Amino acid sequence: MGTTKLLYRGVAYDASQHEHPSAEPVEHVYRGQHYAAALKHEPAPVDPGLELHYRGHVYHHRSAEAARQVADQ
């Protein structure tokens, strides 16, 4: 199997040469807040009691309810 050349805006590149996320902390700023976190990390556990706000609406994690809905289909 040969390597496939990928193109981006006419420039060929090899995807295998790209950096992979590491567990080393990276300093960065997001909306004025400074962070030092690794690019590669495990997702945070879901807190079902946490109240979430999105575009003026309040909602809660309902993963068990969503799983039941998928299973019923």
N, C-alpha and C positions, 0 to 999 in steps of 0.2 A: 504494500500500500504506500503510495507516494504522499508527500505533504501537499496540502491544498493551499495555494497562495490566496490570501484574503486581500481585498482592496477597500480602502476608505478614501473617498474623494480622489481616486486615481493613484493613490500611494499604496504599494504592496507592503504587507506586513505579515509576520509570523506570530500567531496567537500564543504559541508555546513559549515565546520569549518574554511575554508580559509578566510583570510582577504578580505574585500571589499574595493575598492578605496574610499578614503575620500576626502573631500574638503580642508583638512589641507595641507599647503605647505610642500614640501619635498625638502631638499637640495640635489642636485646631480650635477655631472660633466659630460658633454658630449663633447668629442673632445676638451678638455681643457677649455671649457666655463662653468662657474658656473651658476646654475639655482636654483631658489626656486619657485617651481610651484606645484600645487595640481595634484595628479594622476587622479582625476575625474574632468573633466572640459568640458565646452561646446566647440564645434569646432569653430575655428575662421571663421568669415564671409569671403566669397570669394570676392576677388577684381578683377573684370574682366579686369582692366587695368594693372594688374601686369604681368610683363614679367618673365616667369619661364625658368630655364635652367636645363636640365637633360641630362647627358652624351653627352655634346657638342651640343645638339639640343635646340632651343628656341621655346617655345610654350606659348599660352595664354589659360586661362580658357574659354572653350566654352560649358558651361553647357546647354545653350538654344539650341545650334545646336545639341548637343548630345541627348537632350530630343526630338527634332523633328525627329531625325533619329530613335529613339526607337519607337515613335508613328507611323511612316510610315511603320514599319515592320509588 
